């Protein structure tokens, strides 16, 4: 989708964009046109999630319960809650930990 969006944003015609996508992404022109049709209705590229690495943490039971309650109350996953907390901690520490 993002490739289709960028081709259209750069002024490529549908024909040129479909040909470029079919070649670059080894898809059929028909599939390229489908992506291009959807991309025409997009106002910006689709956000792509950053790759993650699984880690295991051991925390006291009361911390885990508090973490779960906070995540649920804020409609977040535990992963999202921990990621935000670590970013906030590192931001306050100036990245020095």
C-alpha positions in Angstrom: 0.0 0.0 0.0 2.8 2.4 0.9 4.6 1.8 -2.4 1.4 2.5 -4.3 0.8 5.6 -2.2 4.3 7.0 -2.9 4.2 6.3 -6.6 0.9 8.2 -6.9 2.1 11.0 -4.7 5.2 11.3 -6.9 2.9 11.9 -9.9 3.1 8.5 -11.6 0.1 7.6 -13.8 -1.9 4.5 -12.8 -0.3 2.6 -15.8 3.2 3.6 -14.9 2.6 2.9 -11.2 1.0 -0.5 -11.9 3.9 -1.5 -14.1 6.5 -0.4 -11.6 4.8 -2.2 -8.7 4.3 -5.4 -10.7 8.0 -5.5 -11.5 9.4 -4.3 -8.2 7.2 -6.4 -6.0 6.7 -9.4 -8.3 2.9 -9.1 -8.2 0.4 -9.2 -11.1 -0.6 -5.9 -12.7 -4.2 -6.7 -11.6 -3.0 -6.8 -8.0 -1.0 -3.7 -8.4 -4.1 -1.9 -9.7 -6.0 -3.1 -6.6 -3.4 -1.6 -4.3 -3.3 1.6 -6.4 -7.1 2.0 -6.2 -7.0 1.7 -2.4 -4.0 4.1 -2.2 -5.9 6.8 -4.1 -8.2 7.1 -1.1 -5.3 7.4 1.4 -4.3 10.8 2.8 -1.0 9.5 4.1 1.1 6.3 4.1 0.1 3.4 6.4 2.1 3.4 9.6 4.4 0.4 9.8 5.0 -1.1 13.2 8.6 -1.2 14.3 9.9 -4.8 14.6 9.9 -6.1 18.2 12.1 -8.5 20.1 10.6 -10.7 22.8 12.1 -10.4 26.3 11.2 -12.1 29.6 10.9 -10.0 32.7 10.4 -11.3 36.3 8.6 -8.8 38.5 7.0 -9.1 41.9 3.4 -10.3 41.8 2.1 -6.9 43.1 3.9 -5.1 40.2 2.4 -7.5 37.7 -1.1 -7.0 39.1 -0.7 -3.2 39.0 0.7 -3.4 35.5 -2.3 -5.4 34.3 -4.8 -3.2 36.0 -3.2 0.0 34.5 -3.1 -1.6 31.0 -6.7 -2.6 31.2 -7.9 0.7 32.6 -6.1 2.5 29.7 -7.2 0.1 27.0 -3.6 -0.9 26.4 -1.8 -4.2 26.2 0.9 -5.0 28.8 3.4 -4.7 25.9 2.3 -1.2 25.0 2.3 -0.2 28.7 5.8 -1.5 29.3 7.1 0.1 26.0 5.7 3.5 27.0 7.1 3.2 30.5 10.6 2.3 29.3 10.5 5.2 26.8 9.4 7.6 29.5 12.1 6.3 31.9 14.8 6.5 29.2 13.6 10.0 28.2 13.9 11.2 31.8 17.3 9.7 32.1 18.5 11.3 28.9 19.0 7.9 27.4 21.8 7.2 29.9 19.8 4.7 32.0 
